[in-house]
Amino acid sequence: MPRPALRHRFARRLPWRAATLAAVLVAACHPERSRSTGSIDVQTGGAANPNAANLPSDDGQWVRPAKDFASTRFSSLTEINTQTVRNLHPIATFSTGVLRGHEAAPIVANNTMYIITPYPNIVYALDLTKPGLPVKWKYNPKPELSSQGVACCDVVNRGVVFDAGKIFFNTLDGHTIALDAATGKPVWNTKVAEINLGETVTMAPLVVKGRVLVGDSGGEMGVRGWVKGLDENTGSVVWTAYHTGPDQDVLIGANFKAYYAKDQGKDLGVSSWPPGMWKIGGGTMWGWISYDPVLDLIYYGSANPGPWNPDVRPGDNKWTATLFARHPEDGQAVWAYQITPHDLHDYDGVNEQILVDLPIGGATRKVLIRPDRNGYVYVIDRQTGQVLAANPYGFINSTTGVDLKTGALQYNPAKQPQVEKVVRDICPAAPGAKDWQPTAFSPVTGLLYIPHQNLCMDEEGLSANYIAGTPYVGMNVKMYPGPGGNRGEFEAFNPVTGKQAWAIKEDLPVWSGTVVTAGNVAFYGTMDGWFKAVDARTGQLLWQFKTGSGIIGQPVTYRGPDGHQYVAVLSGVGGWSGAIVAGALDPRDSSAALGFVNAMRDLPDKSSLGGMLYVFGLGPAT
Amino acid sequence: MTRERPDTVARWQELGVLLLPALLFAGLATRRSSPDALAQTTGQSEATALRVCSDPNNLPFSNRAGAGFENKIAELIGHELGLPVTYDWWAQRRGFARNTLNAGDCDLVVGTVAGMEMLATTRPYYRSTYVFVTRRDRHLDIRSLNDPRLRTLQVGVQLIGDDFSNTPPAHALANRGMSRNIVGYPVYGDYRQPNPPARIVDAVAKGSVDVAIVWGPLAGYFAKRSSVPLTVTPVSPQVDLPYLPFVFDIAMGVRRGDSTFKARIESVIASRQPAIDSILDAYGVPRLPLAHRASP
């Protein structure tokens, strides 16, 4: 528990001190209440509540990577809290048998845990009711070998999702598969992406209103990005929304109304490109989708445009790096906001969006919070697409801010990359202030918990490369730690004030997801393998455990069949940041992994490969 | 972690004013490489086959039927070493070296750009250039990147999607503010089709573009076989100032550290260069003389 002085200092930073403390007290004094009702009253205090409709009472399961449709990654369980967490210990482990980067969240439904490995995308179902969590079934989709060569940044998979008795997931070679959750038998299998065109799939699907929503990866390959809505029961593709090209292809129709003038007009997905260039314009979608059942809108962002260099594609390059609101059943867009027009730095726009109601300007606003790769936490009215605030959560010099009147991102011309020109100290580097690793939000503290990196980059000189018999030239990109010298940070950020509440500096990029609980504990992992629990109010380290490999997975917490709370995470280093280990890249090749290797030369000394599930609890081993 | 200031840039800047075409680029592309620091891992003395890493679907370079010039050169080397040639087939895309050569599944890449960092490259065995490809019946006779007609004609350009990278013509036209009349052809192409990068040459023959700027070996081979007569002209200048090369030295690649094997391959290249040249001639590979450099 925080000492009084600490609590006082913390409370001063927050406008809703009373509300926060009230919520904390509810959680601390009535742990049984939480256990029995399955949810704390998130309306307590009223300062910073997730949309109630988006946060159904907590059944103690974890059926999708983001926990709820609002993507809070918040659990109302309180048995593991700031006082008990010190007693946490592993109660079971399980080797996945796969060595590459494990980014998935373990999924818990009906007393079963479902995990998916990176390529070859093996799905395991583990029985939570039996000691040692034995395997109930295993499914190997046997993806095409060649998909490994197509994937850009390690062969990751970000998780399965459970809905209505089925497990849904994507394979690297572009299939979406539904399995019977009880037996592991395939129900349907739809090929959604074409690896021969450079398309792969790494994202976790979202299932809403009878649709399985899937997007592609492969922006580095000259593909044209999309999201598809599949029929949940049959797997047939009901709609496809492209992120470049004419309105008809983007599913922009009569009901579309962009908030800003810059995003209004006919067929901007064509006219904001040189003729025809939109056909190979990128704008994939390999990140996160949220859903507001009241407004009946899904929210997601598209990735960066291609090809590089940006001078080949003058114009805004719509609809790349763009936030979309769509109806899930037919995919029709309701609004769009291009976050990063004419991207220069590889700032994909695919990060998570957290749907909460926040007190802003004296009123409660239905907002979408998006910690973007470009370094700003955007707070956006999710009904209209109006940007209410855009404040930095990491160090930024590539842009100078966001004009809230026009919605325009203000570029810093001094940091514009140009072939044959040396540009130094571009911050954030290409992976952004934060990449795919998702944020959590606690309605108890009103804070976002942002796992992120702190990297800058130089672009200097050219070197030759060779693909498909063709020599080409690229900038030598080198990444290195940003201001302060730490490469990562676990940060608590107040979305109302737009300011940091506290931050933990980490030597390595924090490439894991996070979870925060009503017990005021936030969990995250480090790339050298530490799994950490910190006080959600202060950032104080409460507990840590060293796992076998670096952690880039998404922790989850759930109530087991015995009624007790558990925490689970996949360990297994890799991903873009860990490519030096996962791909056994040469540490002397500083531009390898698009320059990320330069910043990670010490990782092979700190972590080695190996996918392993860890389940932690307070009681005896099962 | 300390910031590293690579020496590459300084070297580039010093050399910038002295820049000589072609000669320089292979040297520039060779950033730090110290293969001697790696363990010697060849085991080639007991080799029973010349294990070649190769793309099964990319003529004129290679294909599964062995019909590419790199296949012919591999056979030549196998013959010289007294070894049968075997292949590890893998599309030559991102991850090619990682999944083949560096995975230990094969030992030799027959074609790569000299100085490529993720492998150890031999002395170059040919030098080619990007070329303009036009229909002969158009009589366009475009020779220079500075030809004003490039601002109005439809110009086909090979494109790479990789972040921070692209082909020299893409960069050069972008530098000139020319993008409205570019038609991009991803080098990756659609791998379900035969020889995916070749679509750009088809586009010239069909008249979908007026002119294309294409890497020489690809253009030379498919122009020779086109039913519509095509003209292939080397791009001038060879280096678009200050630094952008259109001419590249092509070498063979082995694993970093395989220095004994590399030396054997280099000695075959040295002794059989005329035979290699004949193979390249037969495939219509446009070439420029290799610079005479002191042997390393």
Interface residues (C-beta under 8 A of the other chain):
Chain A: S146 Q148 G149 V150 A151 C152 E194 I195 N196 L197 G198 G219 E220 M221 G222 V223 P274 P275 G276 M277 I280 G282 N304 G306 P307 W308 N309 D311 V312 R313 P314 D346 P417 V419 E420 V422 A430 E459 E460 G461 L462 S463 A464 N465 Y466 I467 A468 G469 T470 P471 Y472 V473 G474 M475 N476 V477 K478 Y480 P481 G485 R487 D507 G583 A584 L585 D586 R588 D589 S590 S591 A592 L594 G595 N598 A599 R601 D602
Chain B: M1 R3 E4 P6 T8 V9 W12 F25 L28 A29 R31 R32 S33 S34 D55 N58 P60 F61 W90 A91 Q92 R93 R94 G95 F96 R98 N99 N102 G111 T112 V113 A114 G115 M116 E117 M118 Q158 L159 I160 G161 D162 D163 F164 S165 N166 T167 P168 A170 H171 L173 A174 N175 G177 S179 R180 N181 I182 V183 G184 P186 V187 Y188 G189 D190 Y191 R192 P196 P197 W215 P217 L218 P242 Y243 L244 P245 F248 I250 R256
